[in-house]
């Protein structure tokens, strides 16, 4: 599935200042990415009034698709997957870290780099 960058400009009930929310969303198409982005934003600010929304296909969408095909999952802006026996420890140390039998990386490019060294 492709990766989209979802951006919202919204106003809160208490302050009439404009806030921005942007997030990486993995979805089938733009409409479902906007729906998922609204759900994520409602967790952050449940009484927000959306002023502007946009959704664009990310340039690193192919890397995201490759990472998800290798078993990586995105959780709170961090990619993670269980450690495999053939993983290269030097690549993990260079592009991420381990915690509780899982590898964590900040970007999809780091996930691809770790998997490339393991192959």
C-alpha positions in Angstrom: 0.0 0.0 0.0 1.3 3.5 -0.8 2.3 6.0 1.8 0.6 9.4 2.0 1.5 12.6 3.9 -1.7 13.9 5.5 -1.8 17.5 6.7 -4.5 19.3 8.6 -4.9 22.9 9.7 -7.4 23.2 12.6 -8.8 25.4 15.2 -9.5 24.4 18.8 -12.4 25.3 20.9 -10.4 27.1 23.6 -7.9 29.1 21.5 -8.7 30.5 18.2 -5.2 30.0 16.9 -4.5 27.7 14.0 -2.7 24.5 14.7 -1.0 22.1 12.2 -1.1 18.3 12.3 0.8 16.2 9.7 1.4 12.5 9.8 2.5 9.6 7.6 -0.5 7.4 6.7 -0.4 4.0 4.9 -3.6 3.5 3.0 -5.2 2.3 -0.2 -6.0 5.7 -1.7 -6.2 9.4 -0.8 -9.7 9.2 0.6 -9.0 6.4 3.0 -5.7 8.2 4.0 -7.7 11.3 4.9 -10.2 9.3 6.9 -7.4 7.6 8.8 -5.7 11.0 9.3 -8.9 12.5 10.8 -9.1 9.5 13.2 -5.5 10.1 14.3 -6.1 13.8 14.7 -9.2 13.3 16.8 -7.2 11.4 19.3 -4.9 14.4 19.6 -7.6 17.0 19.7 -11.2 15.7 19.9 -12.9 19.0 19.5 -10.9 20.4 16.6 -12.5 22.2 13.7 -10.7 21.4 10.5 -9.9 24.5 8.4 -7.8 22.9 5.6 -6.8 19.3 4.8 -4.4 17.9 2.1 -3.1 14.5 1.2 -0.1 13.9 -1.1 1.7 10.7 -2.1 5.1 10.6 -0.4 8.3 10.4 -2.5 9.5 7.5 -0.3 6.3 5.5 -0.9 8.2 2.6 -2.6 10.5 2.3 0.4 7.5 2.2 2.7 5.9 -0.5 0.6 9.2 -2.5 0.7 9.4 -2.1 4.5 5.8 -3.3 5.1 6.4 -6.3 2.8 9.4 -7.3 5.0 7.2 -7.2 8.1 7.9 -3.7 9.5 5.0 -1.9 11.2 4.6 1.8 11.9 3.7 2.8 15.4 3.9 6.4 16.7 6.3 7.5 13.9 8.7 4.5 14.7 9.1 1.5 12.5 9.5 -1.9 14.2 9.7 -5.6 13.5 10.9 -8.7 15.4 14.6 -9.5 15.3 15.4 -12.3 12.8 18.4 -14.7 13.1 20.1 -13.4 10.0 20.0 -9.7 10.9 23.2 -7.8 10.7 24.0 -6.2 14.1 26.2 -3.5 12.6 23.4 -2.4 10.3 20.9 -2.4 13.2 23.4 -0.2 15.2 23.9 2.2 12.3 20.2 2.6 11.3 18.2 1.9 14.4 18.2 0.1 17.8 16.8 -3.0 19.5 14.6 -3.2 22.5 12.7 -6.3 23.8 13.5 -8.5 20.8 12.4 -5.9 18.3 14.3 -3.7 15.9 13.2 0.0 15.8 14.0 2.5 13.1 13.0 6.1 12.5 12.5 6.0 8.7 11.5 3.6 6.0 14.9 4.1 4.4 16.5 2.8 7.6 14.3 -0.3 7.4 15.3 -1.0 3.8 19.0 -0.5 4.8 18.7 -3.0 7.7 16.9 -5.6 5.5 19.4 -5.1 2.6 22.4 -5.9 4.9 20.5 -9.0 6.3 19.9 -10.5 2.8 
